[in-house]
Amino acid sequence: MIDLRFLRENPEAVRASQRARGEDPALVDALLEADAARRAAVLTADNLRAEHKAMGKVIGKASKEERPALLAAASDMSAKVKEAEVAQNAADADLDAAARAISNVVQEGAPAGGEDDYVVLETVGTPPEFDFEPKDHLELGESLKLIDMERGAKVSGSRFYFLTGYGALLQMGLLQLAAQKAVAHGFTMMIPPVLVRPEIMAGTGFLGQHAAEVYHLEEDDLYLVGTSEVPLAGYHSEEILDLSAGAKRYAGWSSCFRREAGSYGKDTRGIIRVHQFDKVEMFVYTVPEQADAEHLRLLAWEREMLAAIDVPYRVIDVAAGDLGSSAARKFDCEAWVPTQQTYRELTSTSNCTTFQARRLSVRYRDENGKPQTAATLNGTLATTRWIVAILENHQQADGSVRVPEALVPFVGTDVLKP
């Protein structure tokens, strides 16, 4: 939820943000109107309550003859107060709905445009050149008995899979390495719940434009998370944090679930776009003034993990129209996939500024002891999709795959052989 004070003082900046995202700038005017209506409703209710209270004092001092008329007037005033309070509650609800319709304000410097309008910030490593016809990750995964899509579909349907043998160890190794690096950088490891209440899912911004991607258990009114960002964002909801010693950093290890409702026909082969995967996600609470610097730190830690698996990748500055509703700025790291001759996303880190924390009422005390809204950030440290980049970039002519040195202790071998 955006800052209403910022909206009142900078309405054109919010309109520009909406246009950069490809969203409706008229929503800004609707929110301004709802804000004005709510403030008017509050003023009316406050004035009537004050008048009603003053009448009570007059009644207390009135004579016996004066009291009946005063009591009748007080009763009428009481009814007006109740009507005003109903109107105020309705104005509150209208304001909340109008505020939730507007995405976070895009940070200055983020590229305008849609999915294809990203800016490449840096390219790291050189795509491998093979003197043989490279296999894609699924052909390698099946020949090495790492991935079983056929039985995944038999058990659960399309876009499900089994990781088997060294495939399971490879994923566990990736996540364990990510966990170790997170702890070394001061993160507290967390294994969060993967079912959350509606107010937590809504608070992180995933029930807006991403609602179609979320699994909902209607009978329990709980949502399966698509990232541990969601429960970690809710971890400190309705709390005032002590950030005097610096940011609070958490790393969540969880299974993640996505309906992939809008991806019919896309990436149907293999494990690039699936309904369930595992991930280690970094999540940070900090003061707003430190959010930009923290964002760069998260990106640096992601790059450290990518260096550990030794794959070529590039860093992109994601365009405004491709940002999630909560993100003001996002950097992706995309690894080279040889058989597709393109880069595919492995990590993403977003600066959500105060947007999520305002919805979830996460605050901290400033140097004067006054509660202020915190900033939140998130970033991927490892996920199942990384297996795609590892298999394809480290494959050899005989159909085997070299295991990155950092993962050998977890996998138990340095080469995966047919």
Backbone hydrogen bonds, N-H to C=O, Kabsch-Sander energy under -0.5 kcal/mol:
donor,donor_aa,acceptor,acceptor_aa,energy
4,L,2,I,-0.5
7,L,3,D,-2.2
8,R,4,L,-2.6
9,E,5,R,-2.0
10,N,6,F,-2.4
14,V,10,N,-1.5
15,R,11,P,-2.3
16,A,12,E,-2.6
17,S,13,A,-1.8
18,Q,14,V,-2.3
19,R,15,R,-2.5
20,A,16,A,-2.5
21,R,17,S,-1.8
22,G,18,Q,-0.7
22,G,19,R,-0.9
23,E,18,Q,-3.2
27,L,24,D,-1.2
28,V,25,P,-1.6
29,D,25,P,-0.7
30,A,26,A,-2.0
31,L,27,L,-2.0
32,L,28,V,-2.4
33,E,29,D,-2.4
34,A,30,A,-2.2
35,D,31,L,-2.7
36,A,32,L,-2.4
37,A,33,E,-2.6
38,R,34,A,-2.3
39,R,35,D,-2.3
40,A,36,A,-2.2
41,A,37,A,-2.2
42,V,38,R,-2.4
43,L,39,R,-2.2
44,T,40,A,-2.5
45,A,41,A,-2.4
46,D,42,V,-2.8
47,N,43,L,-2.6
48,L,44,T,-2.3
49,R,45,A,-2.4
50,A,46,D,-2.4
51,E,47,N,-2.4
52,H,48,L,-2.6
53,K,49,R,-2.4
54,A,50,A,-2.3
55,M,51,E,-2.0
56,G,52,H,-1.5
57,K,53,K,-1.3
58,V,54,A,-1.8
59,I,55,M,-2.6
60,G,56,G,-1.8
61,K,57,K,-1.0
61,K,58,V,-0.6
62,A,58,V,-0.9
62,A,59,I,-0.7
67,R,63,S,-1.6
70,L,66,E,-1.8
71,L,67,R,-3.4
72,A,68,P,-2.2
73,A,69,A,-2.2
74,A,70,L,-2.5
75,S,71,L,-2.2
76,D,72,A,-2.1
77,M,73,A,-2.3
78,S,74,A,-2.5
79,A,75,S,-1.8
80,K,76,D,-1.9
81,V,77,M,-2.4
82,K,78,S,-2.1
83,E,79,A,-2.2
84,A,80,K,-2.5
85,E,81,V,-2.4
86,V,82,K,-2.1
87,A,83,E,-2.4
88,Q,84,A,-2.2
89,N,85,E,-2.4
90,A,86,V,-2.2
91,A,87,A,-2.3
92,D,88,Q,-2.5
93,A,89,N,-2.2
94,D,90,A,-2.4
95,L,91,A,-2.5
96,D,92,D,-2.5
97,A,93,A,-2.4
98,A,94,D,-2.4
99,A,95,L,-2.6
100,R,96,D,-2.3
101,A,97,A,-0.8
102,I,99,A,-1.3
104,N,325,S,-3.2
107,Q,328,A,-2.9
110,A,107,Q,-2.0
113,G,20,A,-1.0
117,D,114,G,-2.1
119,V,317,D,-1.8
121,L,119,V,-0.6
121,L,315,V,-3.0
122,E,315,V,-1.3
124,V,313,Y,-3.7
130,F,128,P,-0.6
140,L,136,D,-2.4
141,G,137,H,-2.8
142,E,138,L,-2.7
143,S,139,E,-2.3
144,L,140,L,-2.3
145,K,142,E,-1.0
146,L,141,G,-3.8
147,I,141,G,-1.4
148,D,162,F,-2.7
152,G,148,D,-1.0
153,A,149,M,-2.6
154,K,150,E,-1.9
155,V,151,R,-2.3
156,S,152,G,-2.7
157,G,152,G,-0.7
157,G,153,A,-1.0
160,F,157,G,-1.0
162,F,148,D,-1.4
164,T,146,L,-2.4
164,T,162,F,-0.6
167,G,164,T,-2.5
168,A,165,G,-0.5
169,L,165,G,-1.8
170,L,166,Y,-2.7
171,Q,167,G,-1.9
172,M,168,A,-2.6
173,G,169,L,-2.6
174,L,170,L,-2.3
175,L,171,Q,-2.4
176,Q,172,M,-2.4
177,L,173,G,-2.8
178,A,174,L,-2.3
179,A,175,L,-2.4
180,Q,176,Q,-2.5
181,K,177,L,-2.4
182,A,178,A,-2.5
183,V,179,A,-2.4
184,A,180,Q,-2.2
185,H,181,K,-1.3
186,G,183,V,-1.9
187,F,182,A,-2.5
188,T,249,R,-2.3
189,M,187,F,-0.6
190,M,251,A,-2.9
196,V,223,Y,-2.4
200,I,197,R,-0.7
201,M,197,R,-2.1
202,A,198,P,-3.0
203,G,199,E,-1.6
204,T,200,I,-1.4
205,G,202,A,-1.3
206,F,201,M,-1.7
208,G,205,G,-0.7
211,A,208,G,-1.5
213,E,210,H,-1.9
214,V,211,A,-1.5
215,Y,224,L,-0.5
217,L,222,L,-3.2
218,E,216,H,-1.0
220,D,217,L,-0.6
221,D,217,L,-1.7
222,L,217,L,-1.4
223,Y,196,V,-2.7
224,L,215,Y,-2.1
225,V,194,V,-2.3
230,V,227,T,-1.6
232,L,228,S,-2.1
233,A,229,E,-2.2
234,G,230,V,-1.7
235,Y,231,P,-0.9
237,S,234,G,-1.6
238,E,360,L,-2.1
239,E,236,H,-1.3
239,E,361,S,-0.6
241,L,239,E,-0.6
241,L,363,R,-4.2
243,L,241,L,-0.8
246,G,243,L,-1.4
248,K,285,Y,-2.5
249,R,247,A,-0.6
250,Y,283,F,-3.2
251,A,188,T,-2.4
252,G,281,E,-2.9
253,W,190,M,-2.7
254,S,252,G,-0.6
254,S,279,K,-2.2
256,C,277,F,-3.5
257,F,225,V,-2.7
258,R,275,H,-2.1
259,R,213,E,-2.8
263,S,260,E,-1.5
266,K,263,S,-2.5
272,I,269,R,-0.6
273,R,267,D,-0.7
275,H,159,R,-2.1
276,Q,159,R,-0.6
277,F,256,C,-1.8
279,K,254,S,-2.2
280,V,382,A,-2.5
281,E,252,G,-2.6
281,E,279,K,-0.5
282,M,379,G,-3.8
283,F,250,Y,-3.0
284,V,377,L,-2.6
285,Y,248,K,-2.6
286,T,375,A,-2.4
290,Q,287,V,-2.0
291,A,288,P,-1.3
294,E,290,Q,-2.4
295,H,291,A,-2.2
296,L,292,D,-1.6
297,R,293,A,-1.6
298,L,294,E,-2.5
299,L,295,H,-1.9
300,A,296,L,-2.1
301,W,297,R,-2.2
302,E,298,L,-2.1
303,R,299,L,-2.2
304,E,300,A,-1.8
305,M,301,W,-1.6
306,L,302,E,-2.2
307,A,303,R,-2.3
308,A,304,E,-1.3
309,I,305,M,-1.0
309,I,306,L,-0.5
310,D,306,L,-0.6
310,D,307,A,-0.6
311,V,306,L,-0.9
313,Y,124,V,-2.5
314,R,334,E,-2.2
315,V,122,E,-2.9
316,I,332,D,-2.8
317,D,119,V,-3.0
318,V,316,I,-0.7
318,V,330,K,-2.4
320,A,111,P,-3.3
321,G,113,G,-2.7
322,D,319,A,-2.0
323,L,320,A,-1.4
327,A,324,G,-0.9
328,A,351,N,-3.1
329,R,351,N,-0.9
331,F,349,T,-2.2
332,D,316,I,-2.0
333,C,347,T,-1.9
334,E,314,R,-2.8
334,E,332,D,-0.5
335,A,344,R,-2.4
336,W,312,P,-2.5
337,V,342,T,-2.9
340,Q,337,V,-1.3
341,Q,337,V,-1.2
342,T,337,V,-1.2
344,R,335,A,-2.8
346,L,333,C,-3.0
347,T,333,C,-2.0
349,T,331,F,-2.5
350,S,378,N,-2.0
351,N,329,R,-2.4
352,C,350,S,-0.7
352,C,376,T,-2.0
355,F,352,C,-2.0
356,Q,352,C,-0.5
358,R,354,T,-2.2
359,R,355,F,-1.2
360,L,356,Q,-2.3
361,S,357,A,-0.8
362,V,357,A,-2.3
363,R,239,E,-2.6
363,R,361,S,-0.6
364,Y,372,Q,-2.4
365,R,241,L,-0.9
366,D,370,K,-2.5
369,G,366,D,-2.5
372,Q,364,Y,-3.2
374,A,362,V,-2.1
375,A,286,T,-3.1
376,T,353,T,-2.3
377,L,284,V,-1.9
378,N,350,S,-2.0
379,G,282,M,-2.0
380,T,348,S,-1.8
381,L,280,V,-3.0
382,A,280,V,-1.1
384,T,278,D,-1.6
386,W,383,T,-1.9
387,I,384,T,-2.1
388,V,385,R,-1.4
389,A,385,R,-0.9
390,I,386,W,-2.2
391,L,387,I,-2.6
392,E,388,V,-2.2
393,N,389,A,-2.1
394,H,390,I,-1.8
395,Q,392,E,-0.5
396,Q,400,S,-2.7
399,G,396,Q,-2.2
401,V,416,L,-2.2
402,R,394,H,-2.6
403,V,414,D,-2.7
406,A,308,A,-0.7
407,L,404,P,-2.1
408,V,404,P,-1.0
408,V,405,E,-0.7
410,F,407,L,-1.0
411,V,407,L,-2.4
412,G,408,V,-3.0
416,L,401,V,-3.2
417,K,415,V,-0.6
